[in-house]
C-alpha cells in the first residue's frame, strides 16, 4: 500500500465493490467481512467530517480489503 492518504470516495468505492461482489445476507442484511471492515473507518470519517485517512489508521482486515479492491480495479 502506498503512503498516500486514502480518500473517503475510495473507501466508499471499495465498500460498494465488496457489496456488489458479496451482497448483504440474512434478515439483518449483514455485510460481508470486507465491506464491514471498511465500513468502520468510513463511518468514523463521516462522523469526524474527514475526507482523507492515513493507511495506518485502517485495521488489518480493512487494509486487506482495501488492497484487494485496488488490485481488482487496477488502481
C-alpha contacts under 8 A as a table, 3 or more apart, distances in Angstrom:
res1	aa1	res2	aa2	distance
1	X	55	X	7.68
1	X	67	X	6.78
2	X	55	X	7.90
3	X	54	X	7.50
3	X	55	X	6.76
4	X	54	X	7.15
4	X	55	X	7.47
5	X	52	X	5.81
5	X	53	X	5.39
5	X	54	X	4.77
5	X	55	X	6.37
6	X	10	X	6.64
6	X	11	X	7.36
6	X	52	X	5.33
6	X	53	X	5.19
6	X	54	X	6.18
6	X	55	X	6.51
7	X	10	X	5.19
7	X	11	X	6.49
7	X	51	X	5.73
7	X	52	X	4.39
7	X	53	X	6.47
8	X	11	X	5.07
8	X	12	X	6.12
8	X	42	X	6.64
8	X	45	X	7.24
8	X	50	X	7.78
8	X	51	X	5.22
8	X	52	X	5.88
8	X	53	X	7.69
9	X	12	X	5.07
9	X	13	X	6.15
10	X	13	X	5.02
10	X	14	X	6.11
11	X	14	X	5.04
11	X	15	X	6.14
11	X	38	X	6.78
11	X	42	X	6.49
11	X	66	X	7.43
12	X	15	X	5.08
12	X	16	X	6.16
12	X	42	X	7.29
13	X	16	X	5.08
13	X	17	X	6.09
14	X	17	X	5.00
14	X	18	X	6.35
14	X	35	X	7.61
14	X	38	X	7.73
14	X	65	X	7.84
14	X	66	X	6.32
14	X	69	X	5.78
14	X	70	X	7.91
15	X	18	X	5.25
15	X	19	X	6.11
15	X	34	X	7.60
15	X	35	X	4.86
15	X	38	X	6.32
15	X	39	X	6.96
16	X	19	X	4.92
16	X	20	X	6.06
16	X	35	X	7.66
17	X	20	X	5.25
17	X	21	X	6.15
17	X	69	X	7.17
18	X	21	X	4.95
18	X	22	X	5.81
18	X	23	X	7.66
18	X	32	X	7.34
18	X	34	X	6.46
18	X	35	X	5.57
18	X	69	X	7.85
19	X	22	X	5.16
19	X	23	X	4.84
19	X	24	X	6.75
19	X	31	X	7.13
19	X	32	X	7.13
19	X	35	X	6.40
20	X	23	X	5.66
22	X	32	X	6.20
23	X	31	X	7.02
23	X	32	X	7.11
24	X	29	X	4.75
24	X	30	X	5.01
24	X	31	X	4.66
24	X	32	X	6.38
25	X	28	X	7.16
25	X	29	X	4.73
25	X	30	X	5.05
25	X	31	X	6.74
25	X	32	X	7.85
26	X	29	X	5.13
26	X	30	X	6.31
27	X	30	X	7.88
31	X	34	X	7.94
31	X	35	X	5.96
31	X	36	X	5.54
32	X	35	X	5.50
32	X	36	X	6.04
33	X	36	X	5.09
33	X	37	X	6.08
34	X	37	X	5.21
34	X	38	X	6.38
34	X	61	X	7.04
34	X	62	X	6.66
34	X	65	X	5.23
35	X	38	X	5.17
35	X	39	X	5.94
35	X	65	X	7.65
36	X	39	X	4.99
36	X	40	X	6.76
37	X	40	X	5.91
37	X	41	X	7.77
37	X	59	X	7.80
37	X	61	X	5.93
37	X	62	X	4.69
37	X	65	X	7.56
38	X	41	X	5.94
38	X	42	X	6.27
38	X	62	X	4.96
38	X	65	X	7.24
38	X	66	X	7.45
39	X	42	X	4.92
39	X	43	X	5.93
40	X	43	X	5.26
40	X	44	X	6.36
41	X	44	X	5.01
41	X	45	X	6.13
41	X	58	X	6.77
42	X	45	X	5.13
42	X	46	X	6.41
43	X	46	X	5.10
43	X	47	X	6.25
44	X	47	X	5.11
44	X	48	X	6.00
45	X	48	X	5.14
45	X	49	X	5.78
45	X	50	X	4.76
45	X	51	X	6.65
45	X	52	X	7.69
45	X	53	X	7.71
46	X	49	X	5.05
46	X	50	X	6.31
46	X	51	X	7.93
47	X	50	X	7.81
50	X	53	X	7.44
53	X	57	X	6.81
54	X	57	X	5.51
54	X	58	X	7.61
55	X	58	X	5.66
55	X	63	X	7.30
56	X	59	X	7.49
58	X	61	X	7.93
58	X	62	X	5.67
58	X	63	X	5.56
59	X	62	X	5.27
59	X	63	X	5.98
60	X	63	X	5.12
60	X	64	X	6.12
61	X	64	X	5.13
61	X	65	X	6.16
62	X	65	X	5.07
62	X	66	X	6.03
63	X	66	X	5.06
63	X	67	X	6.06
64	X	67	X	5.15
64	X	68	X	6.07
65	X	68	X	5.12
65	X	69	X	6.17
66	X	69	X	5.11
66	X	70	X	6.27
67	X	70	X	5.07
67	X	71	X	6.20
68	X	71	X	5.09
68	X	72	X	6.10
69	X	72	X	5.02
69	X	73	X	6.23
70	X	73	X	5.34
70	X	74	X	5.80
70	X	75	X	4.82
71	X	74	X	5.03
71	X	75	X	6.26
72	X	75	X	7.81
